[in-house]
Amino acid sequence: MQQSNSSIYAVILALGMLVLAACDARADITLTFGTYAADKPTETVRKYRPFLTFLADRMSVRLGERVTIKMAIAKEYEEGVRQLAEGEVDFARFGPASYVRVMELNPQIRIVAMESKKGEKRFKGVIVVHRDSSVESLDELVGLTFAFGDELSTIGRYLAQAQLLDAGITGSDLHSFAYLGRHDLVGEAVGAGKFAAGALKESTYIKLVAKGVSIRVLVSFENVTKPWLASAELDPKIVQAMRQVMLAAQNEEILRRVAKNGFLASQDSDYDIIRDAIEQSRSF
């Protein structure tokens, strides 16, 4: 009888281990995606949610485990950078200048992929003036007011200041300047006549003009597309699955809502142009 009970116990133990193993195999992976509100937070959620759902579904297939992705939207660039550097979010989409900054804080951050614009790694930023402004060149901004975006914004600060410096204009040559945070706020402020000029991304400029904001492009300049980044603590197999999905899905329609033409493989040196602009802006 004792031997029989022992056998039953062994069978139950073995079955229990199988159940636990099956549960482990089906264990959910919950990831937190971080970004900051370069535009209105509601617009940020609308933009990313369909793609994040798509990404989670495809990663679930590759990993054999259900993947769920939550969102964390920081109000300011610096907060979003800190969250990734300290591992409070698992992966993130940043502007190039924020990538340079987060790598200074935590060099173990990894690039998953970078966005493609018609197969290229570059896209446009713009400096705008009011539609009725008489200003036709950057050097005419001397003595006038200028609106920048966030103090960590690639287009809204660093590249714009590099453009002004190339035209021989420093901050002391302007009547005044301010950092307004979001790209849309910059465009709206210039359109309302609160500033003579301002810097914002081209896509936001197009949206604002379509809404009737009275601005026009004074100059345009090149920027590097945005990187998607993984925290230092994120499991390498999860990073690899994410990278495989993003690089394999360049023709997926859902993908185009975030990256117009999918993603490209990337390396740190792709962002040297931004490091140069950041260094140059110290003279502004």
Contacts in CASP RR format, 6 or more apart in sequence:
PFRMAT RR
TARGET T0000
AUTHOR 0000-0000-0000
METHOD contacts of the structure
MODEL  1
MQQSNSSIYAVILALGMLVLAACDARADITLTFGTYAADKPTETVRKYRP
FLTFLADRMSVRLGERVTIKMAIAKEYEEGVRQLAEGEVDFARFGPASYV
RVMELNPQIRIVAMESKKGEKRFKGVIVVHRDSSVESLDELVGLTFAFGD
ELSTIGRYLAQAQLLDAGITGSDLHSFAYLGRHDLVGEAVGAGKFAAGAL
KESTYIKLVAKGVSIRVLVSFENVTKPWLASAELDPKIVQAMRQVMLAAQ
NEEILRRVAKNGFLASQDSDYDIIRDAIEQSRSF
25 64 0 8 1.000
25 65 0 8 1.000
26 65 0 8 1.000
26 66 0 8 1.000
27 65 0 8 1.000
28 65 0 8 1.000
28 66 0 8 1.000
28 67 0 8 1.000
28 68 0 8 1.000
29 59 0 8 1.000
29 63 0 8 1.000
29 65 0 8 1.000
29 66 0 8 1.000
29 67 0 8 1.000
29 68 0 8 1.000
29 238 0 8 1.000
30 67 0 8 1.000
30 68 0 8 1.000
30 69 0 8 1.000
30 70 0 8 1.000
31 56 0 8 1.000
31 67 0 8 1.000
31 68 0 8 1.000
31 69 0 8 1.000
31 70 0 8 1.000
31 90 0 8 1.000
31 91 0 8 1.000
31 234 0 8 1.000
31 238 0 8 1.000
32 69 0 8 1.000
32 70 0 8 1.000
32 71 0 8 1.000
32 72 0 8 1.000
32 88 0 8 1.000
32 89 0 8 1.000
32 90 0 8 1.000
33 48 0 8 1.000
33 52 0 8 1.000
33 69 0 8 1.000
33 70 0 8 1.000
33 71 0 8 1.000
33 72 0 8 1.000
33 89 0 8 1.000
33 90 0 8 1.000
33 91 0 8 1.000
33 92 0 8 1.000
33 93 0 8 1.000
34 71 0 8 1.000
34 72 0 8 1.000
34 73 0 8 1.000
34 74 0 8 1.000
34 80 0 8 1.000
34 83 0 8 1.000
34 84 0 8 1.000
34 89 0 8 1.000
34 91 0 8 1.000
34 92 0 8 1.000
34 93 0 8 1.000
35 44 0 8 1.000
35 48 0 8 1.000
35 71 0 8 1.000
35 72 0 8 1.000
35 73 0 8 1.000
35 74 0 8 1.000
35 80 0 8 1.000
35 92 0 8 1.000
35 93 0 8 1.000
35 94 0 8 1.000
36 73 0 8 1.000
36 74 0 8 1.000
36 75 0 8 1.000
36 76 0 8 1.000
36 77 0 8 1.000
36 79 0 8 1.000
36 80 0 8 1.000
36 94 0 8 1.000
36 98 0 8 1.000
36 150 0 8 1.000
37 44 0 8 1.000
37 73 0 8 1.000
37 74 0 8 1.000
37 75 0 8 1.000
37 182 0 8 1.000
38 44 0 8 1.000
38 150 0 8 1.000
38 153 0 8 1.000
38 182 0 8 1.000
38 183 0 8 1.000
38 201 0 8 1.000
39 182 0 8 1.000
39 183 0 8 1.000
39 184 0 8 1.000
39 204 0 8 1.000
40 182 0 8 1.000
40 184 0 8 1.000
41 73 0 8 1.000
41 75 0 8 1.000
44 73 0 8 1.000
45 71 0 8 1.000
45 73 0 8 1.000
47 257 0 8 1.000
47 258 0 8 1.000
48 71 0 8 1.000
48 93 0 8 1.000
48 258 0 8 1.000
49 71 0 8 1.000
50 254 0 8 1.000
50 257 0 8 1.000
51 254 0 8 1.000
51 255 0 8 1.000
51 257 0 8 1.000
51 258 0 8 1.000
52 69 0 8 1.000
52 71 0 8 1.000
53 69 0 8 1.000
54 249 0 8 1.000
54 252 0 8 1.000
54 254 0 8 1.000
54 255 0 8 1.000
55 69 0 8 1.000
55 242 0 8 1.000
55 245 0 8 1.000
55 246 0 8 1.000
56 67 0 8 1.000
56 68 0 8 1.000
56 69 0 8 1.000
57 67 0 8 1.000
58 245 0 8 1.000
58 249 0 8 1.000
59 67 0 8 1.000
59 238 0 8 1.000
59 241 0 8 1.000
59 242 0 8 1.000
59 245 0 8 1.000
60 66 0 8 1.000
60 67 0 8 1.000
62 241 0 8 1.000
62 244 0 8 1.000
62 245 0 8 1.000
63 237 0 8 1.000
63 238 0 8 1.000
63 241 0 8 1.000
72 83 0 8 1.000
72 88 0 8 1.000
72 89 0 8 1.000
74 80 0 8 1.000
74 83 0 8 1.000
76 150 0 8 1.000
76 181 0 8 1.000
77 98 0 8 1.000
77 150 0 8 1.000
77 151 0 8 1.000
77 152 0 8 1.000
77 153 0 8 1.000
78 151 0 8 1.000
78 152 0 8 1.000
80 89 0 8 1.000
80 92 0 8 1.000
80 98 0 8 1.000
81 94 0 8 1.000
81 98 0 8 1.000
81 101 0 8 1.000
81 102 0 8 1.000
81 105 0 8 1.000
81 152 0 8 1.000
82 88 0 8 1.000
82 105 0 8 1.000
83 89 0 8 1.000
83 92 0 8 1.000
84 91 0 8 1.000
84 92 0 8 1.000
84 94 0 8 1.000
84 102 0 8 1.000
84 106 0 8 1.000
84 109 0 8 1.000
84 229 0 8 1.000
84 231 0 8 1.000
85 102 0 8 1.000
85 105 0 8 1.000
85 106 0 8 1.000
85 109 0 8 1.000
86 106 0 8 1.000
87 231 0 8 1.000
87 232 0 8 1.000
87 233 0 8 1.000
89 231 0 8 1.000
90 230 0 8 1.000
90 231 0 8 1.000
90 233 0 8 1.000
90 234 0 8 1.000
90 238 0 8 1.000
91 112 0 8 1.000
91 228 0 8 1.000
91 229 0 8 1.000
91 230 0 8 1.000
91 231 0 8 1.000
91 234 0 8 1.000
91 239 0 8 1.000
91 242 0 8 1.000
92 228 0 8 1.000
92 229 0 8 1.000
92 231 0 8 1.000
93 226 0 8 1.000
93 227 0 8 1.000
93 228 0 8 1.000
93 229 0 8 1.000
93 258 0 8 1.000
94 102 0 8 1.000
94 226 0 8 1.000
94 227 0 8 1.000
94 229 0 8 1.000
95 153 0 8 1.000
95 154 0 8 1.000
95 226 0 8 1.000
95 227 0 8 1.000
96 154 0 8 1.000
96 223 0 8 1.000
96 224 0 8 1.000
96 226 0 8 1.000
96 227 0 8 1.000
96 271 0 8 1.000
96 274 0 8 1.000
97 152 0 8 1.000
97 153 0 8 1.000
97 154 0 8 1.000
97 157 0 8 1.000
97 158 0 8 1.000
97 274 0 8 1.000
97 277 0 8 1.000
97 278 0 8 1.000
98 152 0 8 1.000
98 154 0 8 1.000
99 111 0 8 1.000
99 227 0 8 1.000
99 229 0 8 1.000
99 271 0 8 1.000
99 274 0 8 1.000
100 271 0 8 1.000
100 274 0 8 1.000
100 275 0 8 1.000
100 278 0 8 1.000
101 152 0 8 1.000
102 109 0 8 1.000
102 229 0 8 1.000
103 109 0 8 1.000
103 268 0 8 1.000
106 232 0 8 1.000
108 232 0 8 1.000
109 229 0 8 1.000
109 230 0 8 1.000
109 231 0 8 1.000
109 232 0 8 1.000
110 229 0 8 1.000
110 230 0 8 1.000
110 232 0 8 1.000
110 234 0 8 1.000
110 239 0 8 1.000
111 227 0 8 1.000
111 228 0 8 1.000
111 229 0 8 1.000
111 230 0 8 1.000
111 266 0 8 1.000
111 267 0 8 1.000
111 268 0 8 1.000
112 227 0 8 1.000
112 228 0 8 1.000
112 229 0 8 1.000
112 230 0 8 1.000
112 239 0 8 1.000
112 242 0 8 1.000
112 243 0 8 1.000
112 246 0 8 1.000
113 227 0 8 1.000
113 228 0 8 1.000
113 243 0 8 1.000
113 246 0 8 1.000
113 247 0 8 1.000
113 263 0 8 1.000
113 264 0 8 1.000
113 265 0 8 1.000
113 266 0 8 1.000
114 121 0 8 1.000
114 224 0 8 1.000
114 225 0 8 1.000
114 226 0 8 1.000
114 227 0 8 1.000
114 228 0 8 1.000
114 263 0 8 1.000
114 264 0 8 1.000
114 265 0 8 1.000
114 266 0 8 1.000
114 270 0 8 1.000
115 225 0 8 1.000
115 226 0 8 1.000
115 227 0 8 1.000
115 228 0 8 1.000
115 258 0 8 1.000
115 259 0 8 1.000
115 260 0 8 1.000
115 262 0 8 1.000
115 263 0 8 1.000
115 264 0 8 1.000
116 225 0 8 1.000
116 250 0 8 1.000
116 259 0 8 1.000
116 260 0 8 1.000
116 261 0 8 1.000
116 262 0 8 1.000
116 263 0 8 1.000
116 264 0 8 1.000
117 123 0 8 1.000
117 225 0 8 1.000
117 259 0 8 1.000
117 260 0 8 1.000
117 261 0 8 1.000
118 260 0 8 1.000
118 261 0 8 1.000
119 261 0 8 1.000
119 264 0 8 1.000
120 225 0 8 1.000
121 224 0 8 1.000
121 225 0 8 1.000
121 264 0 8 1.000
121 266 0 8 1.000
121 270 0 8 1.000
122 222 0 8 1.000
122 223 0 8 1.000
122 224 0 8 1.000
122 225 0 8 1.000
123 201 0 8 1.000
123 202 0 8 1.000
123 222 0 8 1.000
123 223 0 8 1.000
123 225 0 8 1.000
124 201 0 8 1.000
124 202 0 8 1.000
124 220 0 8 1.000
124 221 0 8 1.000
124 222 0 8 1.000
124 223 0 8 1.000
125 155 0 8 1.000
125 159 0 8 1.000
125 199 0 8 1.000
125 200 0 8 1.000
125 201 0 8 1.000
125 202 0 8 1.000
125 220 0 8 1.000
125 221 0 8 1.000
125 222 0 8 1.000
125 223 0 8 1.000
126 199 0 8 1.000
126 200 0 8 1.000
126 201 0 8 1.000
126 202 0 8 1.000
126 205 0 8 1.000
126 217 0 8 1.000
126 218 0 8 1.000
126 219 0 8 1.000
126 220 0 8 1.000
126 221 0 8 1.000
127 138 0 8 1.000
127 160 0 8 1.000
127 163 0 8 1.000
127 197 0 8 1.000
127 198 0 8 1.000
127 199 0 8 1.000
127 217 0 8 1.000
127 218 0 8 1.000
127 219 0 8 1.000
127 220 0 8 1.000
127 221 0 8 1.000
128 187 0 8 1.000
128 190 0 8 1.000
128 197 0 8 1.000
128 198 0 8 1.000
128 199 0 8 1.000
128 200 0 8 1.000
128 205 0 8 1.000
128 215 0 8 1.000
128 216 0 8 1.000
128 217 0 8 1.000
128 218 0 8 1.000
129 135 0 8 1.000
129 190 0 8 1.000
129 196 0 8 1.000
129 197 0 8 1.000
129 198 0 8 1.000
129 215 0 8 1.000
129 216 0 8 1.000
129 218 0 8 1.000
130 190 0 8 1.000
130 191 0 8 1.000
130 193 0 8 1.000
130 196 0 8 1.000
130 214 0 8 1.000
130 215 0 8 1.000
130 216 0 8 1.000
131 191 0 8 1.000
131 214 0 8 1.000
131 215 0 8 1.000
131 216 0 8 1.000
132 214 0 8 1.000
133 196 0 8 1.000
133 197 0 8 1.000
133 216 0 8 1.000
134 140 0 8 1.000
135 141 0 8 1.000
135 144 0 8 1.000
135 196 0 8 1.000
135 197 0 8 1.000
135 218 0 8 1.000
136 218 0 8 1.000
137 167 0 8 1.000
137 218 0 8 1.000
138 163 0 8 1.000
138 164 0 8 1.000
138 167 0 8 1.000
138 169 0 8 1.000
138 218 0 8 1.000
138 219 0 8 1.000
139 167 0 8 1.000
139 168 0 8 1.000
139 169 0 8 1.000
141 164 0 8 1.000
141 167 0 8 1.000
141 169 0 8 1.000
141 174 0 8 1.000
141 196 0 8 1.000
141 197 0 8 1.000
142 169 0 8 1.000
142 173 0 8 1.000
142 174 0 8 1.000
143 173 0 8 1.000
143 174 0 8 1.000
143 175 0 8 1.000
144 174 0 8 1.000
144 175 0 8 1.000
144 196 0 8 1.000
144 197 0 8 1.000
145 174 0 8 1.000
145 175 0 8 1.000
145 176 0 8 1.000
145 177 0 8 1.000
145 178 0 8 1.000
145 194 0 8 1.000
145 195 0 8 1.000
145 196 0 8 1.000
145 197 0 8 1.000
146 164 0 8 1.000
146 174 0 8 1.000
146 176 0 8 1.000
146 177 0 8 1.000
146 178 0 8 1.000
146 195 0 8 1.000
146 196 0 8 1.000
146 197 0 8 1.000
146 198 0 8 1.000
146 199 0 8 1.000
147 177 0 8 1.000
147 178 0 8 1.000
147 180 0 8 1.000
147 186 0 8 1.000
147 187 0 8 1.000
147 189 0 8 1.000
147 190 0 8 1.000
147 194 0 8 1.000
147 195 0 8 1.000
147 197 0 8 1.000
147 198 0 8 1.000
147 199 0 8 1.000
148 156 0 8 1.000
148 157 0 8 1.000
148 160 0 8 1.000
148 161 0 8 1.000
148 177 0 8 1.000
148 178 0 8 1.000
148 179 0 8 1.000
148 180 0 8 1.000
148 186 0 8 1.000
148 198 0 8 1.000
148 199 0 8 1.000
149 156 0 8 1.000
149 157 0 8 1.000
149 179 0 8 1.000
149 180 0 8 1.000
149 181 0 8 1.000
149 182 0 8 1.000
149 183 0 8 1.000
149 185 0 8 1.000
149 186 0 8 1.000
149 199 0 8 1.000
149 200 0 8 1.000
150 156 0 8 1.000
150 157 0 8 1.000
150 179 0 8 1.000
150 181 0 8 1.000
150 182 0 8 1.000
151 157 0 8 1.000
151 179 0 8 1.000
153 181 0 8 1.000
153 183 0 8 1.000
154 223 0 8 1.000
154 224 0 8 1.000
154 274 0 8 1.000
154 277 0 8 1.000
155 183 0 8 1.000
155 199 0 8 1.000
155 200 0 8 1.000
155 201 0 8 1.000
155 223 0 8 1.000
156 183 0 8 1.000
156 186 0 8 1.000
156 198 0 8 1.000
156 199 0 8 1.000
156 200 0 8 1.000
156 201 0 8 1.000
157 179 0 8 1.000
157 199 0 8 1.000
157 281 0 8 1.000
158 274 0 8 1.000
158 277 0 8 1.000
158 278 0 8 1.000
158 280 0 8 1.000
158 281 0 8 1.000
159 199 0 8 1.000
159 221 0 8 1.000
159 223 0 8 1.000
159 274 0 8 1.000
159 277 0 8 1.000
160 198 0 8 1.000
160 199 0 8 1.000
160 221 0 8 1.000
161 277 0 8 1.000
161 280 0 8 1.000
161 281 0 8 1.000
161 284 0 8 1.000
162 276 0 8 1.000
162 277 0 8 1.000
162 280 0 8 1.000
162 281 0 8 1.000
163 199 0 8 1.000
163 219 0 8 1.000
163 221 0 8 1.000
164 170 0 8 1.000
164 171 0 8 1.000
164 284 0 8 1.000
165 280 0 8 1.000
165 281 0 8 1.000
165 283 0 8 1.000
165 284 0 8 1.000
170 283 0 8 1.000
170 284 0 8 1.000
171 177 0 8 1.000
171 284 0 8 1.000
178 195 0 8 1.000
180 186 0 8 1.000
180 189 0 8 1.000
183 200 0 8 1.000
183 201 0 8 1.000
183 204 0 8 1.000
184 200 0 8 1.000
184 204 0 8 1.000
184 207 0 8 1.000
184 208 0 8 1.000
186 195 0 8 1.000
186 198 0 8 1.000
186 199 0 8 1.000
186 200 0 8 1.000
187 198 0 8 1.000
187 200 0 8 1.000
187 204 0 8 1.000
187 205 0 8 1.000
187 208 0 8 1.000
187 213 0 8 1.000
187 215 0 8 1.000
188 208 0 8 1.000
188 213 0 8 1.000
189 195 0 8 1.000
189 198 0 8 1.000
190 196 0 8 1.000
190 197 0 8 1.000
190 198 0 8 1.000
190 215 0 8 1.000
191 213 0 8 1.000
191 214 0 8 1.000
191 215 0 8 1.000
197 218 0 8 1.000
201 223 0 8 1.000
202 220 0 8 1.000
205 215 0 8 1.000
205 217 0 8 1.000
208 215 0 8 1.000
209 215 0 8 1.000
222 273 0 8 1.000
224 270 0 8 1.000
224 271 0 8 1.000
224 273 0 8 1.000
224 274 0 8 1.000
225 259 0 8 1.000
225 264 0 8 1.000
227 266 0 8 1.000
227 270 0 8 1.000
227 271 0 8 1.000
228 242 0 8 1.000
228 246 0 8 1.000
228 263 0 8 1.000
230 238 0 8 1.000
230 239 0 8 1.000
230 242 0 8 1.000
246 255 0 8 1.000
246 262 0 8 1.000
246 263 0 8 1.000
247 263 0 8 1.000
247 264 0 8 1.000
247 265 0 8 1.000
249 255 0 8 1.000
249 262 0 8 1.000
249 263 0 8 1.000
250 261 0 8 1.000
250 262 0 8 1.000
250 263 0 8 1.000
252 262 0 8 1.000
255 262 0 8 1.000
255 263 0 8 1.000
256 262 0 8 1.000
END
